[in-house]
Amino acid sequence: MLKLTYTETGLHMERITAPLEVSIAQRVVLAMRLGQHLHIEPGHASFLLPAAAPSLKQLQQILRVEQTQVVTVTPVDQEFVEATVYGSWIAETTHAEEGVFVTAVSDMAEFLLLRLWEAQTQVSFLA
């Protein structure tokens, strides 16, 4: 499972070994115990990846073979592509800008998405 955490300082992506349903259930229990509001809805998240990364072609091939609609990759310009993943948005309110987005895709697709995102963030820090 991929977990994308959106905060005021940016996006953080990580792989989580727990199943999607378990992670969401744990977050619901935590919110109840803390007396917090919680909003969960299906949705999508998008982020940029470097178009020249060698593992991008491998990701696109895996997505074609798996015939998944959970992840799409769309060209933006010569330098970047946009990856869109479908899953669940978890936040305190309906219109929150900070929250967690979780999605489940194959292990290899998760690995490659994370690797590509990490490569993109390293480029951002160097620029």
C-alpha positions in Angstrom: 0.0 0.0 0.0 1.2 3.5 -0.8 0.6 6.2 1.8 0.8 9.9 0.6 0.8 12.4 3.5 0.0 15.9 2.5 1.1 18.6 5.0 1.7 22.4 4.8 5.3 21.6 4.1 4.7 19.3 1.2 4.1 15.7 0.2 5.6 12.6 1.7 5.3 9.2 0.2 5.9 5.8 1.8 5.1 2.1 1.4 3.1 0.5 4.2 2.9 -3.2 4.6 -0.6 -3.3 6.3 -3.6 -3.9 4.0 -5.5 -0.8 2.9 -8.7 -1.8 4.9 -6.6 -2.4 8.1 -4.9 1.0 7.8 -8.1 2.8 7.4 -9.8 0.9 10.2 -6.8 1.8 12.5 -7.1 5.5 11.6 -10.9 5.4 12.4 -10.3 3.8 15.8 -7.5 6.4 16.6 -9.8 9.3 15.7 -12.6 7.9 17.8 -10.3 7.4 20.8 -9.0 11.0 20.4 -12.4 12.5 19.8 -11.4 13.8 16.4 -13.5 14.3 13.4 -12.6 12.1 10.4 -13.7 12.3 6.8 -12.9 9.4 4.4 -13.9 9.5 0.7 -12.8 7.8 -2.5 -10.6 10.0 -4.7 -7.4 10.4 -6.5 -4.0 12.0 -5.9 -1.5 13.3 -8.6 2.1 14.0 -8.5 4.9 14.7 -10.9 7.6 12.2 -11.9 10.7 12.7 -14.0 10.0 11.7 -17.6 13.6 10.7 -18.3 13.9 8.2 -15.4 14.8 4.8 -16.7 12.3 3.0 -14.3 9.4 5.0 -15.8 9.2 2.7 -18.8 9.3 -0.3 -16.5 6.4 1.2 -14.5 4.4 1.8 -17.7 5.0 -1.7 -18.9 3.9 -3.2 -15.5 0.7 -1.0 -15.6 -0.1 -2.3 -19.1 0.5 -5.9 -18.2 -1.6 -5.6 -15.0 -4.3 -3.7 -16.9 -4.9 -1.6 -13.8 -7.0 1.5 -13.7 -5.6 2.4 -10.2 -2.6 4.2 -11.6 -2.3 6.3 -14.8 0.7 8.1 -16.2 0.2 11.1 -18.4 2.9 13.2 -20.2 3.0 16.9 -18.9 6.0 18.2 -20.9 9.5 17.0 -21.9 10.7 16.9 -18.3 7.8 15.4 -16.3 4.8 13.0 -16.4 1.9 13.1 -14.0 1.1 10.0 -12.1 -2.5 9.7 -10.8 -3.4 7.1 -8.3 -7.0 6.3 -7.2 -7.7 5.4 -3.5 -9.0 6.9 -0.3 -8.6 10.4 1.1 -8.5 10.6 4.9 -8.7 14.0 6.6 -10.3 15.9 9.5 -12.8 17.7 7.3 -14.3 17.5 3.8 -12.2 20.5 2.5 -9.0 19.8 4.4 -5.8 20.5 2.6 -3.8 18.3 4.9 -4.4 14.6 5.2 -3.5 11.2 4.1 -4.2 9.4 0.8 -3.9 5.7 0.7 -4.0 3.3 -2.3 -3.3 -0.3 -3.1 -1.5 -1.4 -6.2 0.9 -4.3 -6.9 4.1 -4.5 -5.0 6.2 -3.8 -8.1 4.1 -0.8 -9.1 4.3 0.6 -5.5 8.1 0.1 -5.5 8.6 1.8 -8.8 6.2 4.7 -8.0 8.1 5.3 -4.7 11.5 5.1 -6.5 10.4 7.5 -9.2 9.0 9.9 -6.6 12.2 9.8 -4.6 14.2 10.5 -7.7 11.9 13.5 -8.5 12.3 14.9 -4.9 16.1 14.6 -5.1 16.0 16.6 -8.4 13.9 19.2 -6.6 16.3 19.6 -3.7 19.2 20.0 -6.1 17.5 22.6 -8.2 
